[in-house]
């Protein structure tokens, strides 16, 4: 596939993101609340928690998705 074709395809959509606590219920709830279908998900990254920090620092998911 030519490089120019790849570039034009990748520029066809914008990417949004959000972070949530790392559990399946929170992930599914956030996707449903935001109206994000599974085919729009680009990636889900697990972010490790910070043990020596203040506040809610447990593991989290960083979700990347294609915006409509």
ABEGO torsion letter per residue (X at the ends): XBAAAAAAAAAABBBBBBBBBBBAAAAAAAAAAAGBBAAABABBBBBBBBAABBEBABBBBBBBBBBX
